[in-house]
Every structure is written in C-alpha cells, then in structure tokens.
Amino acid sequence: MRVQRCKGTRDLAPEEMARFRLIEGVFRDRCLKWGYEEVRTPTLEYLYLFTATGTLTPSMLGKVYSFLDWDGWSGERVVLRPDGTIPVARFYIDNMVEGGSAKLFYVTNVFIFEPTGKETREKWQCGAELIGVSSPSADVELITLAFEVLTGLGLDGIRLRLSHAGLIRALLAGLGLSPAEQNRVFDQILDGDGDVLAKVKPARPQASKALASLITSKGKSSGFLKTLKAQFGQDIPELKAPLDAFIDTVSLLDTLGYDYEIDISSGRGFEYYTGIIFQLLTDEEKIGGGGRYDALIPLVGGRDVPASGFALYLDPLMKAVRPAALGKPGAQRLLVRAEPEMVTEGFAIVKRLHQAGYSAELYLAGRDVAGFRWALDVRSKAPPFLLTDRVKRRKVEAQTIDDVLALLNR
Amino acid sequence: MKGGEVDKELKIALPKGRLLTETADFLKRAGWGLSDYHEGTRLYRIKSRRFPHLLAKMFSEKDIPIQVAVGNYDLGICGLDWVKELLARYPSSALVKVQNLGCGEDALHMVVSRSLGVTTPEELTARAEVIRIASEYPNLAESFALNLRLRRFSVFPLWGGAEVYPPESADLALVPGRGDKFYEAGLVPISQVLSFSAFLIANKTSWEIKDLGEAVASICEQSVAGEQYRPSLDMTPAPEMAGQWPSTKAGAVRLALPDGHQQLPTVSLLDKAGIQIDDYPSPTGNRRPRVNLPGVVAKVIRPQDMPLQVANGNFDLAITGRDWLKEHLYQFPSSPVTELLDLKFGWVRIVAVVSNDLSVDGSDGLRQLCAERSLPLRVASEYVNIADKYARDNRLGMYRIIPTWGASEAFLPEDADLLIENTQTGRTIARHNLRIIDTLFESTACLISNVNSLASPGAGRIESIVETLRRALKES
C-alpha cells in the first residue's frame, strides 16, 4: 500500500522552504520596522465567526472545511480558518480593543476547497492589518509597506491595480437595482465574475453612461476619478462620497509617484471591503491585495472601529522570487569526523563549534558528505585534530580545539 | 467475468419505502419483468426478464445517489430531494440526472412554528442568537442557512420526524410534505426549498462509456414528465396546540418517546409504572401525546435522534437504545448525556458481519485482510461512529466508512466488505449469505438524561419518574 499525499495539498521541500523563509523574513523585518506586531491565531475557529459577518459570499462559505468537533453536539461547526483577516479582527476585539489603534501582522495558512485538486487548498499568506485609523495615509502606508517587502525580495515591475468597494456599492444603488439584486451582483463580482456589471440593466437610464464609463475605462491618475465625479456627480449623487474618498487616497499615491491602474470591476475575494481595494500583480499572477474594511470589526461584534490591511500570497511569491535572492547558508558548513573511540569528544567539539557560531555536524555513515567546506578529523593519536579546507585543498594539524577555531577564523 | 461481460452488465439501484410501489408500477409498464420488487419483499437482489444482464438491488432511497455517484451502480431511481442533498455538500459528485419520472412528487419546505410569528426567511437573518435547524436533509439545511446568510446557526441531522421539533426543540425544520400536514402540526412554511419528483439518475462515467440505451429508453418512453408540485402556502392560523411545552426552569419534565417498533414495549413498561399516555402509539401519527402525569410533557421522535436532543437540553428524559447512546458518545465523548436505567427490552447484539465468500474470522482476520489488500476496506453501517471506532480500535489500516440508512445487509458483498449491524436472532444475516465474525456489544432500551437536567430545579420530578420506572422494572 502506497500512502499518497492528500489531494489538493502540497509539500514544501527544503528548497521551497528556503524561499518561504526568505519571504517571511523580509516581510517580518519590514513590518517590525513600520511598528507592526506579530500575532498568530488558531487554525480552528467557530464557523459562525465567518457567517456572522454576513460578508463572505455563500459560494465562498460553501468551500470551507467545516466539521463537528468532538464536543460539537450543539450542531455548530468549527472550521479550518478560510481567511486571515477575520480571525485577526476577532483577536483585536478579544484582546486589544481598549488600546484603540493596533498594527498587527501574521504569517498564516488558509484553507479553501478547490474542486480540481490541481491548485493547493491550503494557501499561505503574509498579512498586515492597521486597525483604528481611517485616513488615506493609513491606506498608503499599507501599500508602501507591501512595495517595500516586494522590492526587498528583488521583485520589480509589480503592477498596482485599484478599485473601491464603496464606489461599486454606490454604483449598484445608483443604478436603481433592488437591494436583493445589488447583493446578487456584488456577490458575483466578489466571486470573480468581472463581466457581471456589463450585463446589468440599470433601472435609471442616466446611470447607464456612468456604468459604461466606469467599467470600460481604466484610469491611471486621480484626474480620471475627478472627471468621473464631474460627469456623473449630479446625476448619481450616491457616487459623490465614495469618489471623494477614493480621490483623497489616489492623490496621495500620485504625489508619492506610484504608477497604478484603476479597474473597478475587479473585486474577487474582497468580501468585507468597504473602501479602497488594491491588488498587486506580476505579469503572470496576483501576488497580493488588500484595502479598507471599516465595517468588519463592528460585524464581528466589536465597536465601530475602522481598519485596513493587505496580504501577500506566498504560493505565487515563492515562484516569483529569483534564486539569486536566496543566500547559500551551507557554504561554510563543517563536518566533524570522530574516530569510533572519540565519539564523546566529537559531540563536545560540535557543541563548541556551534557556540562559536559555526554550522557543524558529526559524520554519520550513510550521509552524503558533499557540500561541506571544512572537514575536521578528531583522532585518538597525535595530532588530535586534522582540519581540511576542501575549497583551498589544504590540510592543517591542530593540537587543541582553540587552535582549530583560530584556524577557522583566519 | 470477461471484459465484454462486464460491459454488458447493468446495475441499477431501486428504492425501498415511499417510492417502491410507484417505481414498481412504472418499471412494470416499461416491461422490465422484475422478480421480487414489491412491498414486503425480503430479497434485495432482483432480476429482470427483459434485461438478463441487469442486476437490480434495493436500497433505502437516501443511499441511492451515493451508490450511483461512487460508481457501484450505473443507474438509480430516487427522489430528486436526495440527489440535491448529496450535491449540496459534494457538488462534484459524478451524477447525471437522466429523466424525471413524473411520479413521487413532493416538496421540501423550511417551516417554523406558527407561534413564532415569522412568515419570511428574511425575518430570521437579523437574529444574532443561534438558529437551530432540524432536518433529515442536513446538507440542504446548511446551504439554506448559508444562502440566507444566517449569522449563527446549528443543524440537527435527524433520522425522521422533523416536523415535531419546532418551536421548542428547533427554530426551523426542513421537511417534506404539503400544506395540510403543516397546518395540523401548527407549522408555517416560510420558504419552499425544493419541489421534486422521482428521477432516473446515472453514474457519470457509466453514462459516458457504457451502453445504457435500451434500459434508459424503456424508462423515458414511459415517463410523462409530471406537473411540478406547486404548494399553496397556507398562512391561516390554526388553533393553538394543546399543552404548552415548558423549559426546564419551569420545573416540568420533557420526555422523548420512541416511534417505531419500540412503542409497544414502552407502553407496557409505562403502564406497569402507572404512567398513562393518550394517543400513543398514535394511529394518526400524532407526535405530541398527552401524559397523564402532572408536569410531564412528551414528544414522539426517532430513538436514533434522542441522545443528540437530550445533549442539547431539548429533552430531560428519553427512551432510546444503548446502541444509539454509544453512537452519540463515540462522536461526542464529553456529551452531557448519561444512562439512568436499563429498561431490559429491545435486546439486540451489535455485530461485525462479512459475506460468507470471505474466509475471515474475528477481528484478527480482518486486520490481516486489510494488511494484504491494496484497496481500502469498505465498512458499511447505520452506526457511523461505532463502525469508525471499531475500525480504529482494531487497527484496520486503510478503511472507509459508508454511512447507510437501513437495509444495510444489501451492501455486502458487492458494495461493502464489512458491515456493523444490529441483530436479534442472526436470521436476516444468515438469509443474506452473511456471517457474524465478532460481537461488539449488547444493547437494550435505556432511559437517558442530561447531567445538567439532573442538576436543575426540575430534578426532583425527574428522579421520581426514574424511581417509578425502576420499581416497575423490578416488579416485572
């Protein structure tokens, strides 16, 4: 019987883990520098944490891994975390609400069923959340942090795509659709159907032009939004407030010299967002996204606290990171070969070498010895130590371990 | 069997129960010439005169879509309700809906108690408290809740009798049936979840690669696609139900009485204890009989469903079987349900059963069988958690549990390798060419309660009922 890996899961091999840790390391470093603190929430949450917000679409909730726990006789299910932000919102309400604002980050896995099993159903994310601040600067700080991480990973040519959840909702309301119909269309946008807006039949004719402009043109500056506002602000007053908010943030991005495109029909996976939505893309795929979600914390049961955040997707990023960005930690590794009666001394020497900051291991029969820079023979006869530099092809004798360390430091 | 023979062989799963008579008539008109497909038959394997390569087997209706989807059967006939129930949880199931047979029409409604004053589903979405939904269709109930975006809900999966749960034991029930039935039970339909009839379904792979033409054609020729059932939602208030259902705080005792074949021994025991119950067993199917004991109210539900209901505090006392208590406790080890009395009647053994074709003895033999084969051992049972524990405790290696809803003997040997089943005499098992290889435990009827009920202000009354029953047992 051959035991197989579970369908829709993946193993991370050492080389992939090196990429994973590199990304995680750069992400942690930049987050800490911007004053964010790391949190880790449990893999298991109650399902109702995710249903209570009323924001995840039924189609998304139909793909979560939920089950009855060993004490689940009440019929309420638990779930493998399908989202990174909602548990952090719960954490904030549970632990930090008295403190006002909070800057939090996390590296976590999320679980969503994918029917073909070709894509992984367990995805990894690096996320940052800025809770308790509602200014455009807060949104731009998150975009800046995301770009610092990506630049730190040696990635360039990252595209920034902007949308605005409040604007989409205002547009749907402005089209004169019934509340049920507005929800249906919004859900379809969230589920990735970007064309749904083009199929909508507005009940208010003056809204048709605004709709067509918004979905067909892709703006590249705040000027685009200002033109839209001038064009449609009178006819569809609902659009004014979200457009003003959108313009504030985009103007700041302009002054900071960011390139971006505005495409309001893209909203896949941004269920609980209320304001700006930003997506980060390479030529091939989406590697991150985020935005403003002011309604989430009250929906999870907290006070009326604004928040925004983003996540970088580790799975595509691991493919995008170039091997040059990976260090070669093995280059200075040291192999200690102790004669059979010298094994005790061998262990003591490896310990000394570790304390001195070297990567050292004892020779084990059956282990591949390639890839070590140094070999140190520990002998029962004189000389007690023989150090081989495999790069410089040189052998040196030593009397004490201190001599060995001196030789290595040379 | 040679490859060509396998290709010709056609397997169909036919329903027992509700759809049996109509399906039998239908296939008779289609000229199938089936042997032994009628009410009361004890044979689960059926032959056709018209299609000599056809093998038909009878299953509980709920099992049929699963059996067809996993590829054990090429074709199946069952209500579309059970197809939708499977697809609600497993949308990529390999099923093709072939033909509406135009019979067996019914509808599934989400109902609430009239006393709740709710008439539309939307009125429920604003609620922050947990909304409890009871149903034989737990997957459809869950997707209803998700689509409605209920903020917090729990689903009680039931074996039956969902209509008696609202409003006390559940807020909503997803039930089959029509207006009159709801009216009599004091229920109001708030949403029609599904209108359905009997369907011919096919396994997707069989449909793509096998020649099912003649059999399918014979069915399609006969079927007159029936008018879809349109329910008339009757919102007029019916008289209030007799007997208020109290909470434990009120100090009254809420008793769950079994339906089905445990009713007569239950009545006999209660009689001896001097407890009279009007209209139980009820010829009209009344599930709220009156107990002639002050401060005691009763509902009639399935014994299988009782431990979960007692755990949830919906009942203080229930008469069920120890098999169903264990089934519950194996799933929820820290459940507050506890056995108070062994009622001695309804004795069965819970046994492990294999086909006579399999030369295996005892659990050691099973373990060896598992180690030798490359395919997972298929374990069929109504007792999913007992079967799972048995497989775990006996280290059966790679195994799969196949949940069944009755008539489990039919699964061996083609559709399962091991069966965990209850038996009194072992005769049914022997008649199906099966053999008992292990006894897991013995089960009798028992009285169960919730440790929290026993610590509540109403505990005194519970204890006096238990004491009365204990004395009646001693005298008998």
Boltz contact constraints between the chains, C-beta under 6 A:
constraints:
  - contact:
      token1: [A, 1]
      token2: [B, 374]
      max_distance: 6.0
  - contact:
      token1: [A, 48]
      token2: [B, 152]
      max_distance: 6.0
  - contact:
      token1: [A, 51]
      token2: [B, 151]
      max_distance: 6.0
  - contact:
      token1: [A, 52]
      token2: [B, 151]
      max_distance: 6.0
  - contact:
      token1: [A, 52]
      token2: [B, 152]
      max_distance: 6.0
  - contact:
      token1: [A, 54]
      token2: [B, 149]
      max_distance: 6.0
  - contact:
      token1: [A, 58]
      token2: [B, 146]
      max_distance: 6.0
  - contact:
      token1: [A, 58]
      token2: [B, 147]
      max_distance: 6.0
  - contact:
      token1: [A, 61]
      token2: [B, 146]
      max_distance: 6.0
  - contact:
      token1: [A, 70]
      token2: [B, 333]
      max_distance: 6.0
  - contact:
      token1: [A, 71]
      token2: [B, 332]
      max_distance: 6.0
  - contact:
      token1: [A, 71]
      token2: [B, 334]
      max_distance: 6.0
  - contact:
      token1: [A, 73]
      token2: [B, 308]
      max_distance: 6.0
  - contact:
      token1: [A, 73]
      token2: [B, 311]
      max_distance: 6.0
  - contact:
      token1: [A, 73]
      token2: [B, 332]
      max_distance: 6.0
  - contact:
      token1: [A, 73]
      token2: [B, 335]
      max_distance: 6.0
  - contact:
      token1: [A, 74]
      token2: [B, 154]
      max_distance: 6.0
  - contact:
      token1: [A, 74]
      token2: [B, 312]
      max_distance: 6.0
  - contact:
      token1: [A, 75]
      token2: [B, 154]
      max_distance: 6.0
  - contact:
      token1: [A, 75]
      token2: [B, 155]
      max_distance: 6.0
  - contact:
      token1: [A, 75]
      token2: [B, 156]
      max_distance: 6.0
  - contact:
      token1: [A, 76]
      token2: [B, 154]
      max_distance: 6.0
  - contact:
      token1: [A, 115]
      token2: [B, 92]
      max_distance: 6.0
